[in-house]
Amino acid sequence: MKHIIIIKYGELSTKKDNINYFLKSLKNNISNNLSDIKHTITYDFGRMFIDVTEEDIEKTVERLKCIFGIHEIIVGFISDEREILAIKNNILELIKDKEFKTFKVVTKRSDKNYPINSMEVSRTIGGHILKNIEGISVDVHNPELLVSVEIRKNEVLYYFNGLSGLGGYPVGTLGKGLLMLSGGIDSPVAGYLTIKRGVKIEGIYFESPPHTSEFAKEKVIKLSRVLAKYNSQVKLHVINFTHIQEEILKNIPHEYLITIMRRMMYRISAIIAHNNKCNILVNGESIGQVASQTLTSMRVINEVVKMPVIRPVACFDKLEIIDLAKKIGTYDISTLPYEDCCTIFVPDHPVINPSSIKAEEYEKLIPYKELIYEAIKEHEVIYVGVEEDKTYEDIL
């Protein structure tokens, strides 16, 4: 017998006419993730099979846990012995070290010429297990161990309980989005949830030196590196927001500082997204969490762009967001004590129900179009991978 890794699709199986596109994308994503591991991948509309060497099984499974589009990961076994006696003995050998009190055997025959039907194979195997292992029983409804046997044309496939995958859609199947990535807790979680829906993300980060430190920027790069585990790489656009922010601070009534600042960020993000073929903006706004995230504030800030804005955590409470941040590995990074430019100039009493008319009038007090052009023209691009980054100047 030899190992084989089996991938079950889950949600992908509902795609009908488009399923081949999604499965090819999943296969390509897996191959890219396993580029340093010798492997072969075959698939049909029901499952995908990955063949790697014995020593690479564990490493491969760990990689697969970070790939969207996978419902379940199973390490199975293949044998070319198809006689019922060999099947019974192989099953017993495979389960002898497993701990369980109840079990169930399920048999499938893709080779309908096999002389024993599926029900009879299951009964024969079940009886053999009960005869040779003490203290166990059959439970057809909720077994601790599910024993699956598939009799194929030239081989028999055995597998047991699997590991849960991340679900969702393969990254890139639904286009690209630009994530407004701060150093906080919420935006990385929003990015993760967006990637889960098949959207490949790029990131945009607004720095404001010397008001923000290089440590704050490094924190965002670390967050990007975590997201890169699921996204393969994060192209991070770093915008120097200092000049714009200082102009806002000098000229705009303080209660409108956050509103005008966010409107400028949205404008810049929309241009960067358009230039990089991103279809949507993504951010970590959660309704009512801060002054700029009341429904009125969201509307007034959102109206400066025509591009759709997706807010995956809009209806999550803070504790739900924190739980997910801990699960995906961003929480400890997000809570490092380095402020981003959204928090350094927060007024004592920011407006929670801003007026569009007032916002437009106040914006006339600064040459924001020139400032935006300057910030975009001089922005920095960092390609963040799981292990190493590359930095380029991207002149638009």
QUIMO-V998168 format. One record per helix or strand of 2 or more residues. SS is the DSSP state (H for helix, E for strand). FROM is the first residue (numbers start at 0). TO is the last residue. If there is no record, write none. Layout:
ss: (SS & SS)
from: (FROM & FROM)
to: (TO & TO)
//
This chain:
ss: (E & H & H & E & E & H & E & H & E & H & E & E & E & E & E & H & E & H & E & H & H & E & H & H & E & H & H & H & H & E & E)
from: (1 & 9 & 15 & 38 & 46 & 53 & 69 & 83 & 101 & 117 & 136 & 144 & 155 & 162 & 175 & 185 & 199 & 213 & 233 & 241 & 253 & 279 & 290 & 294 & 307 & 317 & 330 & 355 & 367 & 379 & 388)
to: (7 & 13 & 32 & 42 & 51 & 63 & 78 & 94 & 108 & 131 & 137 & 150 & 158 & 166 & 179 & 195 & 206 & 230 & 239 & 250 & 274 & 281 & 292 & 301 & 309 & 327 & 333 & 362 & 376 & 383 & 392)
//
